[in-house]
Amino acid sequence: MENQLTVANQPQFHRLKIAKKQQLTKQAFALQLAVPPELKSQYEYKAGQYLTLKYHFQEREVQNDYSITSSPFEDQLSLAIKINGEKSSTHFLFNHYKIGDEISVSEPQGRFFLPSRPNEKRTIIAFASGIGITPILSHIKNILNEEKSTRIFLFYGNKNYEDIILKNELENLQKQVAERFEVFYFLSQEPVRDKLFQGRIDEKKIALIINQILHLDEDDEESTIWDSTDKVLICGPGAMIKSVANACYNHGIPKKNIHFELFETYNEDIYPTEKEFPLIENVKVTIKYNHIEKDGIILKNNERKILQQLLDLGYKLPYSCKSGVCGSCLCYLKNGKVDMTEDEYLTDHEKDQGKILPCTAIAMSKEIFLDFDMI
C-alpha cells in the first residue's frame, strides 16, 4: 500500500479564453491566451517561465506544463505545444479546444530566467532541441529587445526540416537583427550538405561548434566568440541537457553561467558528483506535508538522494525533474544536515532560510526533518 500524502501548494488557476490557435508543424501547434484586465497582474511573467494547463481527458484531470513563447514586452501570452501521438492528451487538446473556448491556466511559474543587463554588451549562446525552443525563443526576443548591444547565437536541433518548430518566427528575427542574432539548424534524420549540421547536438558537436563557428571574434581579434560567452541557455530532453551542459562546463563555462530547463522527468544528475560522502546507515526521516506529519521513516543509507529513496518507499511527494532544475520538491530542512550535489536553483536567501532540494540532497546526519509546507 502506498504512503499517500495529499498534494499541497498547487499554483493558482484561472479560466482563460483561447484567442488564437495555429498549427506549426505536423506535431506542434500554438495557442494564444486572452487575459482579462482584472487578471493582468497575475499573469505578468518573465521570459523563460511556463504555464500549466488543466483539463479533463479520458475521464481524468490532466495537468501539463508548457513554456511561454511570447516575451513580456509583446503584451500577449502564447504557448507552443508538441502533440505526443494520436492517443495523447495533447492530441485531444489540439482537436477539441478551439478559439473562444475556456481552459484552466495556472499563473506563471518557473525560474528559467536571466536578469536583464541593458547597459552591458553580452554574448549569449543558446542550445535547443525540438519543443525545447519554446522558452529559448522567449529569452531571445526579450534579450534582443532589452539589451541593444547583446548578441545571441542559437543552435537548434530537430529530426528533419519539417519538424523545425517556430522556424518562421526565428527567421524573421534573424532578418530584423542579423547583426546580433544567428541561428544554426541541426538535423538528425535528414541528410544535409554540411556534415557539421548533421546529427544531434552533443558533446562532440559542441567541440566542433566552438572550433568552426564560435572561433575568431570580429569584435575582439585577440579572443574568440566562445571565450566571450557570458551565459549559456539550454532546453531539451534530459540526456541532451546533460551532454551539452557538461560539454560547456568542460570547455570553460562556469556552472553558474549555464542555465537549463527540463521538459521531462530525468532521474540522473546533470553534472557528475565530485564529492565523496561518509556512509550513514538507517537514516530516520520525518516529513511534514499539507499539515500532516509522518515520522519513523527509515532510509537504508545515504548512498542515494533523499527524494528518490522516499519515492521508492511510496511517499507521494512533489517532483518533476529530480535533477535540481525545476524546484518542485523545494522544502525546509527543519532538523538535521544534508549536502546538495547541485543547488544552483536556490537563491542565497533561500539557503539562509534553510530551504533545500531533496532531489539533489544527500543525508549527512542520522535524523532529518523535511517540511514541504512552503505556504
LINQUI-V283268 format. One record per run of one state. SS is the DSSP state (H for helix, E for strand, - for the rest). FROM is the first residue (numbers start at 1). LEN is the number of residues. If there is no record, write none. Layout:
BEGIN
SS;FROM;LEN / SS;FROM;LEN
END
This chain:
BEGIN
-;1;2 / E;3;1 / -;4;9 / E;13;13 / -;26;2 / E;28;7 / -;35;2 / H;37;3 / -;40;1 / H;41;3 / -;44;6 / E;50;8 / -;58;2 / E;60;9 / -;69;3 / H;72;3 / -;75;2 / E;77;6 / -;83;6 / H;89;8 / -;97;5 / E;102;5 / -;107;2 / E;109;1 / -;110;13 / E;123;7 / H;130;17 / -;147;4 / E;151;8 / -;159;2 / H;161;3 / -;164;3 / H;167;10 / -;177;4 / E;181;7 / -;188;7 / H;195;3 / E;198;1 / -;199;4 / H;203;10 / -;213;3 / E;216;2 / -;218;2 / E;220;5 / -;225;1 / H;226;3 / -;229;2 / E;231;6 / -;237;1 / H;238;13 / -;251;4 / H;255;3 / E;258;5 / -;263;18 / E;281;9 / -;290;2 / E;292;10 / -;302;4 / H;306;7 / -;313;2 / E;315;1 / -;316;14 / E;330;6 / -;336;2 / E;338;3 / -;341;7 / H;348;5 / -;353;2 / E;355;3 / -;358;3 / E;361;3 / -;364;3 / E;367;5 / -;372;4
END
